[in-house]
């Protein structure tokens, strides 16, 4: 039975998430409020899906339960994603592939007034840091390898504290 939706990297790979979650510190005087922000990774829990994408929830370290931005990022090519939509008419498949490739603010989740700033910051990170992009793909593979703790009876969903970077 497929299990649809997304789950936080902390849920399946807490040690990895604590070590490797991207955080940024914004100094006073920037367009964003000063503070530390975490780019929390969420991946698809459907074991039959291989979407190769991440949903990033940007949260202030002081209040990690409130997303200030929710960003979709598909790191594969448009051609890869077009293959996902082969049952759709070609024009629709091409449009859907364009939508899933790259980055955009998630249309389903609410966004804060700062969401566009966080999207621009994320785009800058992935444009200038190939290691970060590779890390997201590696986290995706590890997340899938770990399986679904909801099915294995693991109900401990408390997040460990993240180290400050």
N, CA, C and O of each residue as an XYZ file, in Angstrom:
660
protein
N       0.844     -1.186      0.000
C       0.000      0.000      0.000
C       0.886      1.245      0.000
O       1.810      1.343      0.808
N       0.621      2.179     -0.879
C       1.418      3.398     -0.972
C       1.091      4.336      0.187
O      -0.055      4.430      0.626
N       2.095      5.007      0.659
C       1.953      6.008      1.715
C       2.324      7.348      1.094
O       3.497      7.608      0.829
N       1.329      8.196      0.863
C       1.556      9.437      0.122
C       1.855     10.584      1.065
O       1.466     10.565      2.233
N       2.542     11.569      0.550
C       2.848     12.765      1.311
C       4.342     12.943      1.464
O       5.145     12.240      0.850
N       4.688     13.897      2.294
C       6.080     14.243      2.540
C       6.361     14.085      4.027
O       5.465     14.219      4.860
N       7.611     13.801      4.341
C       8.043     13.719      5.740
C       9.394     14.402      5.875
O      10.197     14.436      4.942
N       9.613     14.932      7.042
C      10.839     15.657      7.359
C      12.017     14.689      7.434
O      11.873     13.563      7.908
N      13.164     15.129      6.970
C      14.388     14.336      7.069
C      14.646     13.927      8.515
O      15.152     12.832      8.765
N      14.305     14.793      9.473
C      14.491     14.480     10.889
C      13.728     13.222     11.296
O      14.135     12.525     12.225
N      12.623     12.926     10.606
C      11.801     11.776     10.967
C      12.505     10.445     10.685
O      12.452      9.527     11.503
N      13.152     10.346      9.548
C      13.799      9.084      9.170
C      15.288      9.054      9.445
O      15.843      7.990      9.721
N      15.933     10.178      9.375
C      17.394     10.245      9.481
C      17.796     11.353     10.458
O      18.448     12.316     10.055
N      17.420     11.233     11.729
C      17.652     12.346     12.662
C      19.122     12.724     12.816
O      19.439     13.912     12.875
N      20.023     11.756     12.881
C      21.448     12.080     13.051
C      21.981     12.841     11.834
O      22.711     13.822     11.976
N      21.612     12.381     10.651
C      22.021     13.040      9.421
C      21.452     14.463      9.370
O      22.161     15.404      9.012
N      20.193     14.616      9.723
C      19.551     15.935      9.700
C      20.223     16.900     10.670
O      20.421     18.069     10.339
N      20.573     16.431     11.854
C      21.235     17.293     12.831
C      22.586     17.759     12.293
O      22.954     18.923     12.448
N      23.320     16.844     11.663
C      24.653     17.179     11.156
C      24.622     18.056      9.915
O      25.480     18.923      9.748
N      23.626     17.838      9.029
C      23.741     18.398      7.687
C      22.592     19.295      7.227
O      22.532     19.647      6.049
N      21.696     19.667      8.106
C      20.656     20.616      7.708
C      21.291     21.977      7.483
O      22.054     22.458      8.321
N      20.981     22.591      6.365
C      21.543     23.899      6.022
C      20.892     24.963      6.900
O      19.668     25.038      7.010
N      21.724     25.768      7.510
C      21.253     26.917      8.274
C      21.976     28.166      7.774
O      23.104     28.095      7.287
N      21.317     29.286      7.902
C      21.938     30.561      7.548
C      21.690     31.543      8.681
O      20.661     31.496      9.354
N      22.642     32.421      8.875
C      22.487     33.493      9.861
C      22.350     34.799      9.090
O      23.202     35.148      8.273
N      21.279     35.501      9.360
C      21.030     36.790      8.713
C      21.382     37.882      9.714
O      20.804     37.937     10.799
N      22.322     38.748      9.360
C      22.711     39.824     10.280
C      21.672     40.950     10.288
O      20.846     41.038      9.380
N      21.711     41.795     11.295
C      20.802     42.952     11.318
C      21.042     43.840     10.093
O      22.158     43.934      9.583
N      19.976     44.482      9.640
C      20.098     45.406      8.522
C      19.789     44.792      7.172
O      19.836     45.488      6.157
N      19.478     43.528      7.134
C      19.145     42.851      5.884
C      17.640     43.008      5.625
O      16.907     43.504      6.481
N      17.187     42.580      4.437
C      15.760     42.627      4.115
C      14.958     41.668      4.993
O      13.755     41.849      5.184
N      15.631     40.649      5.524
C      14.996     39.681      6.424
C      15.303     40.059      7.863
O      16.323     40.693      8.133
N      14.429     39.678      8.790
C      14.756     39.912     10.204
C      16.027     39.147     10.585
O      16.247     38.026     10.127
N      16.846     39.758     11.415
C      18.079     39.109     11.874
C      17.740     37.816     12.599
O      16.737     37.730     13.306
N      18.580     36.823     12.416
C      18.379     35.560     13.111
C      18.935     34.388     12.338
O      19.492     34.533     11.250
N      18.768     33.226     12.933
C      19.214     31.973     12.315
C      18.004     31.270     11.719
O      16.953     31.165     12.350
N      18.173     30.790     10.490
C      17.087     30.128      9.774
C      17.554     28.754      9.308
O      18.671     28.599      8.814
N      16.688     27.765      9.470
C      16.969     26.418      9.006
C      16.200     26.127      7.731
O      15.042     26.519      7.585
N      16.857     25.434      6.808
C      16.238     24.994      5.559
C      15.948     23.504      5.728
O      16.758     22.655      5.355
N      14.774     23.200      6.299
C      14.420     21.835      6.687
C      13.896     21.071      5.483
O      13.015     21.541      4.764
N      14.452     19.886      5.279
C      14.166     19.088      4.093
C      13.034     18.103      4.344
O      12.985     17.435      5.377
N      12.127     18.026      3.380
C      11.026     17.074      3.404
C      11.044     16.292      2.098
O      11.190     16.859      1.015
N      10.890     14.971      2.226
C      10.952     14.109      1.055
C       9.697     13.248      0.973
O       8.991     13.052      1.963
N       9.438     12.744     -0.218
C       8.266     11.923     -0.499
C       8.350     10.587      0.243
O       9.398      9.941      0.257
N       7.242     10.183      0.855
C       7.219      8.923      1.598
C       6.635      7.763      0.787
O       6.590      6.635      1.277
N       6.196      8.019     -0.427
C       5.637      6.967     -1.278
C       6.785      6.108     -1.803
O       7.589      6.573     -2.611
N       6.863      4.860     -1.349
C       7.977      3.991     -1.732
C       7.983      3.655     -3.216
O       9.018      3.249     -3.745
N       6.856      3.814     -3.899
C       6.821      3.528     -5.336
C       7.172      4.760     -6.177
O       7.223      4.681     -7.405
N       7.411      5.876     -5.528
C       7.707      7.133     -6.223
C       9.220      7.377     -6.216
O       9.897      7.106     -5.224
N       9.726      7.878     -7.307
C      11.129      8.278     -7.377
C      11.190      9.676     -7.986
O      11.783      9.880     -9.045
N      10.565     10.639     -7.297
C      10.381     11.983     -7.851
C      11.632     12.851     -7.827
O      11.697     13.846     -8.548
N      12.608     12.507     -7.031
C      13.876     13.240     -6.979
C      13.652     14.737     -6.787
O      14.112     15.575     -7.562
N      12.929     15.022     -5.728
C      12.656     16.405     -5.378
C      12.587     16.538     -3.871
O      12.457     15.547     -3.153
N      12.673     17.755     -3.406
C      12.624     18.051     -1.981
C      11.695     19.247     -1.785
O      11.600     20.125     -2.643
N      11.025     19.263     -0.660
C      10.267     20.435     -0.245
C      11.012     21.000      0.961
O      11.160     20.341      1.990
N      11.470     22.221      0.807
C      12.242     22.896      1.854
C      11.300     23.787      2.661
O      10.621     24.653      2.109
N      11.270     23.566      3.959
C      10.527     24.459      4.862
C      11.552     25.349      5.555
O      12.425     24.853      6.268
N      11.452     26.641      5.354
C      12.377     27.583      5.984
C      11.737     28.056      7.282
O      10.629     28.590      7.293
N      12.470     27.844      8.384
C      11.951     28.188      9.707
C      12.991     28.967     10.494
O      14.192     28.761     10.323
N      12.533     29.845     11.341
C      13.408     30.553     12.262
C      13.805     29.570     13.350
O      12.966     28.806     13.827
N      15.060     29.578     13.745
C      15.541     28.648     14.768
C      14.781     28.809     16.080
O      14.666     27.853     16.846
N      14.262     30.005     16.349
C      13.526     30.245     17.592
C      12.120     29.647     17.559
O      11.525     29.408     18.610
N      11.587     29.403     16.362
C      10.237     28.862     16.226
C      10.186     27.902     15.039
O       9.616     28.238     14.001
N      10.776     26.710     15.176
C      10.903     25.802     14.034
C       9.596     25.168     13.565
O       9.587     24.470     12.551
N       8.503     25.393     14.270
C       7.232     24.800     13.841
C       6.484     25.678     12.840
O       5.510     25.228     12.237
N       6.925     26.918     12.656
C       6.259     27.836     11.730
C       7.128     28.026     10.495
O       8.246     28.536     10.579
N       6.599     27.607      9.339
C       7.334     27.775      8.087
C       7.165     29.201      7.578
O       6.046     29.696      7.439
N       8.284     29.849      7.304
C       8.261     31.193      6.731
C       8.225     31.133      5.211
O       7.798     32.083      4.554
N       8.671     30.022      4.660
C       8.608     29.765      3.220
C       8.612     28.258      3.025
O       9.256     27.524      3.775
N       7.895     27.811      2.021
C       7.914     26.400      1.633
C       8.258     26.374      0.149
O       7.525     26.890     -0.695
N       9.406     25.752     -0.140
C      10.001     25.805     -1.477
C      10.070     24.406     -2.071
O      10.550     23.474     -1.427
N       9.593     24.264     -3.290
C       9.735     23.014     -4.035
C      11.017     23.081     -4.860
O      11.345     24.112     -5.448
N      11.729     21.967     -4.890
C      12.944     21.908     -5.714
C      13.089     20.525     -6.326
O      13.266     19.537     -5.614
N      13.013     20.460     -7.652
C      13.287     19.248     -8.404
C      14.621     19.419     -9.101
O      14.764     20.307     -9.941
N      15.604     18.589     -8.773
C      16.972     18.795     -9.285
C      17.250     18.072    -10.592
O      18.323     18.246    -11.170
N      16.328     17.279    -11.064
C      16.543     16.573    -12.324
C      16.164     17.473    -13.509
O      15.663     18.583    -13.328
N      16.414     16.972    -14.713
C      16.135     17.734    -15.923
C      14.646     17.706    -16.263
O      13.892     16.868    -15.768
N      14.250     18.634    -17.112
C      12.869     18.654    -17.594
C      12.536     17.346    -18.305
O      11.431     16.822    -18.170
N      13.491     16.828    -19.056
C      13.281     15.568    -19.776
C      12.971     14.428    -18.799
O      12.086     13.614    -19.060
N      13.698     14.368    -17.674
C      13.431     13.352    -16.665
C      11.989     13.448    -16.181
O      11.288     12.440    -16.099
N      11.550     14.656    -15.861
C      10.195     14.826    -15.325
C       9.126     14.643    -16.396
O       8.010     14.231    -16.079
N       9.439     14.940    -17.658
C       8.473     14.682    -18.728
C       8.120     13.200    -18.771
O       6.982     12.831    -19.061
N       9.113     12.352    -18.478
C       8.869     10.912    -18.425
C       7.858     10.519    -17.367
O       7.194      9.489    -17.489
N       7.740     11.322    -16.343
C       6.758     11.070    -15.282
C       5.334     11.274    -15.761
O       4.405     10.635    -15.267
N       5.170     12.149    -16.704
C       3.837     12.552    -17.138
C       3.513     12.013    -18.525
O       2.780     12.653    -19.279
N       4.054     10.831    -18.877
C       3.880     10.316    -20.229
C       2.427     10.009    -20.567
O       2.077      9.963    -21.747
N       1.568      9.796    -19.572
C       0.161      9.524    -19.875
C      -0.609     10.807    -20.184
O      -1.734     10.750    -20.681
N      -0.017     11.949    -19.898
C      -0.672     13.233    -20.188
C      -0.398     13.620    -21.638
O       0.587     13.172    -22.226
N      -1.266     14.452    -22.215
C      -0.968     14.967    -23.558
C       0.392     15.668    -23.562
O       0.774     16.263    -22.554
N       1.129     15.609    -24.671
C       2.497     16.154    -24.711
C       2.623     17.590    -24.213
O       3.564     17.900    -23.481
N       1.696     18.478    -24.592
C       1.780     19.873    -24.134
C       1.640     19.969    -22.623
O       2.368     20.714    -21.967
N       0.698     19.206    -22.078
C       0.495     19.203    -20.622
C       1.708     18.612    -19.913
O       2.162     19.135    -18.896
N       2.227     17.514    -20.463
C       3.397     16.866    -19.861
C       4.576     17.829    -19.829
O       5.293     17.900    -18.830
N       4.780     18.563    -20.905
C       5.885     19.525    -20.961
C       5.689     20.630    -19.925
O       6.641     21.027    -19.252
N       4.460     21.124    -19.795
C       4.182     22.188    -18.820
C       4.378     21.688    -17.384
O       4.973     22.381    -16.558
N       3.882     20.493    -17.093
C       4.040     19.940    -15.745
C       5.515     19.686    -15.435
O       5.961     19.915    -14.311
N       6.269     19.215    -16.424
C       7.704     18.983    -16.224
C       8.429     20.290    -15.942
O       9.315     20.336    -15.088
N       8.062     21.355    -16.653
C       8.665     22.669    -16.391
C       8.357     23.129    -14.966
O       9.207     23.712    -14.293
N       7.128     22.859    -14.516
C       6.715     23.289    -13.171
C       7.470     22.564    -12.063
O       7.767     23.159    -11.027
N       7.781     21.294    -12.269
C       8.423     20.508    -11.208
C       9.949     20.660    -11.226
O      10.613     20.390    -10.225
N      10.500     21.093    -12.362
C      11.946     21.271    -12.482
C      12.347     22.607    -11.872
O      11.686     23.622    -12.093
N      13.412     22.602    -11.118
C      13.901     23.848    -10.537
C      13.205     24.190     -9.237
O      12.801     23.301     -8.489
N      13.063     25.487     -8.965
C      12.533     25.940     -7.683
C      11.295     26.798     -7.865
O      11.147     27.508     -8.860
N      10.412     26.715     -6.882
C       9.262     27.608     -6.827
C       8.691     27.553     -5.410
O       8.934     26.606     -4.662
N       7.940     28.572     -5.067
C       7.227     28.538     -3.790
C       6.076     27.553     -3.933
O       5.419     27.508     -4.973
N       5.834     26.774     -2.902
C       4.772     25.778     -2.902
C       3.417     26.494     -2.890
O       3.171     27.355     -2.046
N       2.557     26.134     -3.820
C       1.262     26.797     -3.945
C       0.247     26.318     -2.910
O      -0.743     27.002     -2.653
N       0.480     25.166     -2.321
C      -0.484     24.587     -1.373
C      -0.298     25.158      0.029
O      -1.273     25.382      0.747
N       0.942     25.389      0.414
C       1.230     25.843      1.769
C       1.251     27.360      1.859
O       1.628     28.043      0.906
N       0.840     27.887      3.022
C       0.899     29.344      3.188
C       2.349     29.820      3.209
O       3.248     29.088      3.623
N       2.559     31.035      2.766
C       3.891     31.633      2.718
C       3.874     32.921      3.547
O       2.850     33.602      3.620
N       4.983     33.245      4.157
C       5.085     34.498      4.914
C       5.410     35.648      3.967
O       5.638     35.444      2.774
N       5.427     36.840      4.510
C       5.808     38.021      3.723
C       7.256     37.935      3.240
O       7.648     38.661      2.326
N       8.045     37.059      3.843
C       9.465     36.929      3.509
C       9.746     35.775      2.545
O      10.903     35.522      2.208
N       8.715     35.082      2.104
C       8.901     33.880      1.287
C       9.718     34.147      0.027
O      10.590     33.350     -0.319
N       9.454     35.242     -0.654
C      10.209     35.536     -1.881
C      11.689     35.749     -1.598
O      12.535     35.376     -2.410
N      12.009     36.347     -0.451
C      13.417     36.533     -0.064
C      14.091     35.187      0.177
O      15.225     34.966     -0.248
N      13.375     34.279      0.871
C      13.951     32.961      1.129
C      14.100     32.160     -0.155
O      15.068     31.416     -0.312
N      13.153     32.304     -1.073
C      13.275     31.623     -2.356
C      14.517     32.130     -3.095
O      15.280     31.336     -3.646
N      14.715     33.434     -3.106
C      15.904     34.009     -3.773
C      17.186     33.519     -3.104
O      18.163     33.208     -3.786
N      17.186     33.449     -1.780
C      18.357     32.969     -1.043
C      18.630     31.502     -1.381
O      19.779     31.123     -1.608
N      17.576     30.674     -1.416
C      17.737     29.262     -1.759
C      18.269     29.111     -3.188
O      19.164     28.305     -3.443
N      17.714     29.887     -4.106
C      18.189     29.822     -5.494
C      19.670     30.187     -5.579
O      20.426     29.573     -6.332
N      20.072     31.175     -4.813
C      21.481     31.564     -4.793
C      22.343     30.431     -4.236
O      23.425     30.159     -4.757
N      21.866     29.772     -3.177
C      22.631     28.667     -2.582
C      22.839     27.541     -3.587
O      23.954     27.040     -3.732
N      21.773     27.138     -4.284
C      21.927     26.003     -5.198
C      22.684     26.389     -6.463
O      23.304     25.535     -7.097
N      22.641     27.662     -6.835
C      23.378     28.109     -8.020
C      24.878     28.161     -7.770
O      25.669     27.983     -8.697
N      25.276     28.406     -6.519
C      26.697     28.622     -6.216
C      27.308     27.544     -5.328
O      28.469     27.648     -4.934
N      26.536     26.514     -5.012
C      27.053     25.484     -4.114
C      26.631     24.099     -4.609
O      25.627     23.543     -4.162
N      27.417     23.557     -5.539
C      27.123     22.232     -6.101
C      27.142     21.152     -5.024
O      26.425     20.157     -5.133
N      27.959     21.339     -3.986
C      27.997     20.363     -2.893
C      26.655     20.301     -2.163
O      26.225     19.229     -1.737
N      26.000     21.444     -2.020
C      24.688     21.472     -1.356
C      23.654     20.731     -2.204
O      22.852     19.967     -1.668
N      23.666     20.946     -3.503
C      22.742     20.238     -4.389
C      22.997     18.735     -4.303
O      22.053     17.951     -4.215
N      24.259     18.332     -4.326
C      24.606     16.912     -4.202
C      24.165     16.373     -2.842
O      23.724     15.228     -2.738
N      24.283     17.191     -1.807
C      23.864     16.777     -0.468
C      22.358     16.510     -0.437
O      21.918     15.525      0.156
N      21.567     17.374     -1.067
C      20.118     17.161     -1.100
C      19.783     15.840     -1.798
O      18.928     15.091     -1.328
N      20.451     15.553     -2.913
C      20.216     14.296     -3.631
C      20.650     13.103     -2.780
O      19.981     12.069     -2.767
N      21.767     13.246     -2.071
C      22.236     12.169     -1.189
C      21.256     11.958     -0.036
O      20.974     10.818      0.332
N      20.736     13.040      0.535
C      19.748     12.930      1.611
C      18.487     12.229      1.103
O      17.896     11.413      1.809
N      18.083     12.554     -0.124
C      16.918     11.913     -0.733
C      17.129     10.390     -0.799
O      16.253      9.616     -0.415
N      18.292      9.983     -1.285
C      18.576      8.544     -1.398
C      18.599      7.877     -0.025
O      18.061      6.782      0.140
N      19.213      8.523      0.956
C      19.270      7.957      2.310
C      17.876      7.904      2.934
O      17.542      6.927      3.605
N      17.078      8.915      2.728
C      15.709      8.947      3.227
C      14.926      7.757      2.680
O      14.225      7.069      3.422
N      15.052      7.524      1.379
C      14.353      6.392      0.756
C      14.889      5.055      1.283
O      14.119      4.119      1.500
N      16.188      4.970      1.486
C      16.803      3.735      1.981
C      16.315      3.382      3.383
O      16.163      2.206      3.715
N      16.074      4.388      4.191
C      15.659      4.167      5.583
C      14.244      3.619      5.708
O      13.905      3.038      6.739
N      13.412      3.788      4.688
C      12.042      3.296      4.774
C      11.184      4.200      5.638
O      11.620      5.273      6.057
N       9.990      3.772      5.897
C       9.016      4.590      6.608
C       8.897      4.183      8.065
O       8.384      3.098      8.341
N       9.352      5.011      9.025
C       9.255      4.658     10.436
C       7.818      4.570     10.919
O       7.550      3.922     11.930
N       6.884      5.211     10.215
C       5.474      5.106     10.622
C       5.001      3.668     10.500
O       4.175      3.213     11.292
N       5.519      2.954      9.515
C       5.128      1.551      9.329
C       5.866      0.626     10.284
O       5.370     -0.453     10.608
N       7.041      1.035     10.736
C       7.830      0.144     11.585
C       7.507      0.317     13.071
O       8.133     -0.310     13.926
N       6.530      1.167     13.368
C       6.142      1.356     14.760
C       6.925      2.441     15.458
O       6.698      2.678     16.645
N       7.830      3.108     14.786
C       8.591      4.192     15.392
C       7.693      5.407     15.520
O       7.360      6.046     14.522
N       7.300      5.729     16.741
C       6.403      6.859     16.945
C       7.117      8.036     17.572
O       6.487      9.051     17.868
N       8.415      7.922     17.781
C       9.174      9.035     18.343
C       9.427     10.052     17.250
O      10.325      9.876     16.426
N       8.632     11.129     17.239
C       8.747     12.123     16.190
C       9.338     13.424     16.710
O       9.307     14.446     16.026
N       9.870     13.382     17.910
C      10.467     14.596     18.462
C      11.775     14.891     17.754
O      12.588     13.996     17.523
N      11.967     16.150     17.414
C      13.181     16.541     16.703
C      14.319     16.736     17.670
O      14.151     17.337     18.731
N      15.478     16.228     17.307
C      16.655     16.525     18.123
C      17.047     17.978     17.930
O      16.706     18.591     16.918
N      17.762     18.528     18.900
C      18.232     19.907     18.761
C      19.337     19.948     17.724
O      20.197     19.069     17.680
N      19.306     20.984     16.883
C      20.329     21.145     15.864
C      21.510     21.897     16.433
O      21.371     22.790     17.269
N      22.674     21.508     15.955
C      23.883     22.248     16.330
C      23.893     23.570     15.594
O      23.404     23.668     14.469
N      24.435     24.559     16.211
C      24.594     25.853     15.556
C      25.818     25.811     14.669
O      26.867     25.315     15.080
N      25.695     26.331     13.447
C      26.823     26.336     12.510
C      27.338     27.738     12.358
O      28.290     27.969     11.612
